[in-house]
Amino acid sequence: MKIFPAIDIKDKKCVRLVKGDFDNKTEYEISPVDQAGKYKDHGFKNLHIVDLDGALTGQTVNLNIIQEIVNKFDLKIEVGGGIRNIDSIQKYTDVGVEKVILGSAAIKDKFFLKDACKKFPNKIALGLDAKDGYLSVSGWKENSNQLTLDYLKEVNDFGASRLIYTDINRDGMKQSPNFDETSKVADKSNCPVIISGGVSSIEDIKKAKELNNNNIEGIIVGKAIYDGDIKLEELVKELDA
């Protein structure tokens, strides 16, 4: 089970949002680069980064910070946040990001997803953010009226190399991920799935491992680390357990 500690970047700071709400955010003192170093020092190998400025503007706003993290630390990094064109994907892959996460743009335009997967084999992760079974887009402000599993059926053969499934109702709430729904998605998905949203304690990590679903590749941990509910020393043990 891969563990992806998370860094959300806004105004060059580490922040966490509750249910994706920009008005309900917590800022943390530590810089994104220092936070990445902390993860590296504890022995983590993977990192999940969201450029929240990018999510708002559709530009690669924090590319230089992400490039610095890639250059300084030998971490496998997946990046998301407002990636809406081939040019942005190219910029991220050029600086050495392992996976580029496509969300709203891929849901609104399936052909963009197909094209990206073709042009960047093994580099594209599909981010599916759902609320009550339906996909949400545009920073979770819009409901797409598409059922998650219906959409997945349509794009399953496009060649995405990873799927990140987030239950919006759980995100930033520290109420445990939606394991049932994630398992359903993993059963249908042609690529490995990452659990996201709501991790609240080390018990959630243990439960994820107990799912015994071979198609669940890992789990993202964010707010619970920053708030001290999960200690990094404790979390890193689950990498090897």
C-alpha positions as CSV (number, residue, x, y, z in Angstrom):
1,M,0.0,0.0,0.0
2,K,1.5,3.3,-1.1
3,I,1.0,6.2,1.2
4,F,0.8,9.7,-0.4
5,P,1.2,12.5,2.1
6,A,-0.4,15.5,0.7
7,I,0.7,19.1,0.1
8,D,-1.9,21.7,-1.0
9,I,-0.3,24.9,-2.2
10,K,-2.1,28.3,-2.1
11,D,-0.3,31.6,-2.2
12,K,3.0,29.7,-1.8
13,K,1.8,28.3,1.6
14,C,0.7,24.8,2.7
15,V,-3.1,24.9,3.3
16,R,-5.9,22.5,3.8
17,L,-9.5,23.1,2.7
18,V,-12.7,21.6,4.2
19,K,-14.7,19.9,1.4
20,G,-12.8,22.0,-1.2
21,D,-14.1,25.3,0.2
22,F,-11.6,28.1,-0.4
23,D,-13.4,30.2,2.3
24,N,-12.9,27.4,4.8
25,K,-9.1,26.9,4.8
26,T,-6.4,26.5,7.3
27,E,-2.9,27.9,6.6
28,Y,0.2,26.2,8.0
29,E,3.5,27.9,8.9
30,I,5.7,25.4,7.1
31,S,6.6,26.0,3.4
32,P,5.7,23.4,0.8
33,V,9.4,22.7,0.1
34,D,10.1,22.2,3.8
35,Q,7.0,20.0,4.2
36,A,8.2,17.8,1.3
37,G,11.6,17.5,2.9
38,K,10.0,16.4,6.1
39,Y,8.1,13.6,4.3
40,K,11.3,12.6,2.5
41,D,13.3,12.5,5.8
42,H,10.7,10.2,7.4
43,G,11.1,7.8,4.5
44,F,8.1,8.4,2.3
45,K,8.6,7.8,-1.4
46,N,5.4,9.2,-2.9
47,L,3.8,12.7,-2.7
48,H,0.4,14.1,-3.7
49,I,0.5,17.8,-4.5
50,V,-2.4,20.0,-5.4
51,D,-1.9,23.5,-6.9
52,L,-4.9,25.3,-5.5
53,D,-4.0,28.5,-7.3
54,G,-3.9,26.4,-10.5
55,A,-7.3,25.0,-9.7
56,L,-8.7,28.6,-9.6
57,T,-6.9,30.0,-12.6
58,G,-6.2,27.0,-14.9
59,Q,-2.5,28.0,-15.0
60,T,0.6,26.2,-13.6
61,V,1.0,28.9,-10.9
62,N,3.2,27.0,-8.6
63,L,5.3,25.2,-11.2
64,N,8.6,26.6,-9.8
65,I,7.8,25.3,-6.2
66,I,6.9,21.9,-7.6
67,Q,10.1,21.9,-9.7
68,E,12.2,22.7,-6.6
69,I,10.6,19.8,-4.7
70,V,11.3,17.4,-7.6
71,N,14.9,18.6,-7.9
72,K,15.7,18.5,-4.1
73,F,14.1,15.3,-3.1
74,D,13.9,11.9,-4.8
75,L,10.2,11.6,-4.5
76,K,7.5,10.2,-6.9
77,I,5.2,13.1,-7.3
78,E,1.6,13.3,-8.6
79,V,0.3,16.8,-9.2
80,G,-3.2,18.1,-9.8
81,G,-5.1,21.4,-9.8
82,G,-6.5,23.1,-12.9
83,I,-4.6,21.2,-15.5
84,R,-6.7,21.9,-18.6
85,N,-4.5,21.6,-21.6
86,I,-1.6,19.5,-23.2
87,D,0.8,22.4,-22.6
88,S,0.4,22.3,-18.8
89,I,0.9,18.5,-18.8
90,Q,4.0,19.0,-20.8
91,K,5.4,21.5,-18.3
92,Y,4.9,19.2,-15.4
93,T,6.4,16.1,-17.1
94,D,9.3,18.3,-18.2
95,V,10.2,19.1,-14.6
96,G,10.1,15.4,-13.6
97,V,6.6,14.9,-12.1
98,E,5.7,11.2,-12.2
99,K,1.9,11.6,-12.7
100,V,-0.3,14.5,-13.8
101,I,-3.8,14.4,-12.5
102,L,-6.6,15.4,-14.8
103,G,-10.0,16.2,-13.1
104,S,-12.6,18.6,-14.3
105,A,-11.1,19.1,-17.8
106,A,-11.2,15.3,-18.3
107,I,-14.8,15.0,-17.1
108,K,-16.0,17.9,-19.2
109,D,-14.1,16.7,-22.3
110,K,-13.4,12.9,-22.5
111,F,-11.5,13.4,-25.7
112,F,-9.0,15.6,-23.9
113,L,-8.4,12.7,-21.5
114,K,-8.0,10.3,-24.4
115,D,-5.6,12.6,-26.2
116,A,-3.5,13.2,-23.0
117,C,-3.2,9.5,-22.3
118,K,-2.1,8.8,-25.8
119,K,0.5,11.7,-25.8
120,F,1.8,10.9,-22.3
121,P,1.7,7.2,-21.8
122,N,1.9,6.1,-18.1
123,K,1.8,9.7,-17.0
124,I,-1.8,10.5,-16.6
125,A,-3.8,10.0,-13.5
126,L,-7.6,10.5,-13.5
127,G,-9.0,12.4,-10.5
128,L,-12.6,11.5,-9.9
129,D,-14.3,13.6,-7.2
130,A,-17.7,12.5,-6.2
131,K,-20.6,13.6,-4.1
132,D,-23.4,11.2,-3.4
133,G,-22.3,9.0,-6.4
134,Y,-22.2,11.9,-8.9
135,L,-19.0,13.5,-10.2
136,S,-18.3,17.1,-9.3
137,V,-16.2,19.6,-11.4
138,S,-14.7,23.1,-11.2
139,G,-13.2,22.9,-7.7
140,W,-16.3,21.0,-6.6
141,K,-18.6,23.9,-7.2
142,E,-20.5,22.2,-10.0
143,N,-22.2,18.9,-10.1
144,S,-21.7,17.2,-13.5
145,N,-24.9,15.2,-13.4
146,Q,-22.8,12.2,-14.3
147,L,-22.7,9.1,-12.2
148,T,-19.1,8.1,-11.3
149,L,-19.4,4.5,-12.5
150,D,-21.1,5.5,-15.8
151,Y,-18.3,7.9,-16.6
152,L,-15.7,5.4,-15.7
153,K,-17.3,2.8,-18.0
154,E,-16.9,5.3,-20.9
155,V,-13.3,6.2,-20.3
156,N,-11.9,2.9,-18.9
157,D,-10.0,2.0,-22.0
158,F,-8.4,5.4,-22.6
159,G,-5.2,4.5,-20.9
160,A,-5.1,6.4,-17.6
161,S,-2.4,4.8,-15.4
162,R,-3.9,5.7,-12.1
163,L,-7.3,6.7,-10.7
164,I,-7.7,8.9,-7.6
165,Y,-11.2,8.6,-6.0
166,T,-12.2,11.3,-3.6
167,D,-15.5,11.4,-1.7
168,I,-16.1,15.2,-1.3
169,N,-18.4,14.8,1.7
170,R,-15.5,13.3,3.6
171,D,-12.6,15.5,2.4
172,G,-11.0,17.6,5.1
173,M,-13.6,16.3,7.5
174,K,-11.5,13.5,9.0
175,Q,-14.5,11.2,9.1
176,S,-12.8,8.2,7.4
177,P,-12.7,7.6,3.7
178,N,-15.7,6.1,1.8
179,F,-14.2,2.6,1.6
180,D,-17.3,1.0,0.2
181,E,-17.7,3.4,-2.7
182,T,-13.9,3.3,-3.4
183,S,-14.0,-0.5,-3.6
184,K,-16.8,-0.4,-6.1
185,V,-14.8,2.0,-8.3
186,A,-11.7,-0.2,-7.9
187,D,-13.7,-3.3,-9.0
188,K,-14.7,-1.5,-12.2
189,S,-11.4,0.4,-13.0
190,N,-8.9,-0.8,-15.5
191,C,-6.1,1.0,-13.6
192,P,-5.0,1.1,-10.0
193,V,-7.0,3.3,-7.6
194,I,-5.9,5.6,-4.8
195,I,-8.2,6.3,-1.8
196,S,-8.6,10.0,-1.0
197,G,-10.6,12.2,1.3
198,G,-11.3,11.9,5.0
199,V,-8.4,9.9,6.5
200,S,-8.6,10.6,10.2
201,S,-6.4,8.1,12.0
202,I,-3.9,5.4,11.6
203,E,-6.9,3.0,11.8
204,D,-8.1,4.2,8.4
205,I,-4.7,3.2,6.9
206,K,-5.0,-0.2,8.5
207,K,-8.6,-0.6,7.2
208,A,-7.5,0.4,3.7
209,K,-4.9,-2.4,3.8
210,E,-7.5,-4.9,5.0
211,L,-9.8,-4.2,2.0
212,N,-7.7,-6.8,0.2
213,N,-8.6,-5.3,-3.1
214,N,-5.7,-5.8,-5.4
215,N,-6.6,-2.8,-7.5
216,I,-6.3,-0.4,-4.6
217,E,-2.8,1.0,-5.0
218,G,-2.6,3.5,-2.1
219,I,-4.1,6.2,0.1
220,I,-3.7,10.0,0.4
221,V,-3.2,11.5,3.8
222,G,-3.6,15.3,4.3
223,K,-5.2,17.2,7.1
224,A,-4.8,14.5,9.7
225,I,-1.0,14.9,9.4
226,Y,-1.0,18.7,9.7
227,D,-3.4,18.6,12.7
228,G,-1.3,16.0,14.4
229,D,-3.9,13.3,14.4
230,I,-1.5,11.0,12.6
231,K,2.2,11.1,13.5
232,L,4.6,10.7,10.6
233,E,6.6,8.1,12.6
234,E,3.5,6.1,13.0
235,L,2.4,6.5,9.4
236,V,5.7,5.4,7.8
237,K,5.5,2.1,9.7
238,E,2.5,1.3,7.7
239,L,4.6,1.5,4.5
240,D,6.6,-1.6,5.5
241,A,3.9,-3.4,7.6
